[in-house]
Amino acid sequence: MKLSFLPKDMDWTCELCRQKLQPGFVELHYAGNVFKVELPVCPQCSRVLIPEELAVGRILEVEQLLEDK
Amino acid sequence: MTDVLQRIESVCPECLARIPADLVRCGDRVLLEKSCPEHGPFSTTIWKGEPSFESWIRPKVPYYGGERQQTGKKGCPYDCGLCDRHTQRTCTALVEVTSRCNLQCPVCFADSGGAATDPDLDSLSRMFATIVKQTGGCNVQLSGGEPTVRKDLVHIVRLAKEAGIDFVQLNTNGLALATDKNLALQLKEAGLSSVFLQFDGVDDTVCKELRGRALFTSKCQAIDNMCVAGLGIVLVPTLVRGVNLTQLWDIVRFGLDRQPHVRGVHFQPMSYFGRFPEKFTPDHVTLPEIMTGLAEQSGGGVHVDDFQPPGCEHALCSFSAKYLMQDDGRLQRLGGSSCDCGPIPAEKGALTSIGVTARQWGGVDGTGTQSRENEDDLSRFLSRARTHTFSISAMAFQDCWSLNLERLQGCCIHVAQADGRLIPFCSFNLTARNGRSLHRPQPQKNAC
């Protein structure tokens, strides 16, 4: 199943490049698992916008899973 | 051929005088050697085999913050509680709710003579509040004696939660949880997160040897009752050479088969607290022997280099690794492939440990563990991870033969006292060979 985290409003601009972000596929690597997700990407510098909901939600949860004592 | 790896400070096992000591390499062993001007030389093995002693480092930037109850004028370990020499904050505060016990184990470091009066609820309430105030928040373990001999244990758990303690763990032999089906449910409802269950092996031979009774059926019943209640369970074997070192993986396997409720195994090599014969020679099971044993007995399921030194307590005190059990039963190690072994702030390590421990050892909702077909890969991974992460860890306590004051000063497990002091665990339980205790208020029976 496709993993897509595109905001409803795709009207985002890369501050560095002044380019409009476009939907693009990004690979997230966690503990040997690779998740292909669709995120807003700058077509020039390839920087990715990770929406807050994802960053403080499932990505935070994964990071905590990987945290050592 | 021997060579000195490190000069440290320790105590004389006879008189507990502070004396210099050497950590000395001798073949594949590291010995702690010391000599008391009055009582002569002493030696004990503190490290044996792989990973190498030299590789097992995780230096900390000392933490001197927080309220200190002692001036440290007498020096370590005589005026613990905490003094301004201490280099770590509290990660886990132990509260001994009773000295009574319903087992009379041949091996036991707690004072289970039952002579002392149980602290009343008001005193415990004040202790919980003091712990929160002094530490700024930490995990709490209710200990003893055997806490479940108290009829008001559920209320005690509630008091701890009301004081603002997020993670409350119960240290128990599980007998009462086996016989009283409602107890686990009541404790869960009161806010208990986790149970540290004494669990020495997967058959009665081990139980009889260490506890003097056949307890295995009772342990299984206690686990069943805790599973129904949704409590997180950590199996805690006391390891003794010649008794249960061959069951390391059997115990882990037993726990893995009872996921999601069994959250990990935490091995504790036996320490020698209490009274011992004059010619007694200690034989500590060392951390690398456990790591190597796990790797060998698992047949490659886990590996020695999976295990990492701690970011909270002193490196020589423990190891841990966290795994995700896949659908096919394989264990996938979570976390970094090697530790960040540069100096880390001790406080940061403690705060991380408080969170990691609470998340890993707490109970999980075991319902709906099957992933749904329409879930995406990340959600499927997380669904599995929420219920099937499993920790394997060990902690080596120190006694009068193995005490290293540098380790003691970095201790993060503190026994809370009614007068507000927080005494490092190994200092609180330290006894001379004749059983004389430094900090426990009453003498102990023969125990270790």
Interface residues (C-beta under 8 A of the other chain):
Chain A: M1 K2 L3 L28 Y30 A31 G32 N33 F35 K36 V37 R58 E61 V62 Q64 L65 L66 E67 D68 K69
Chain B: Q308 P310 G311 C312 S320 K322 L324 Q332 R333 L334 G335 G336 C339 T352 S353 G355 V356 T357 R359 N374 E375 D376 D377 L378 S379 F381 L382 A385 T389 S393
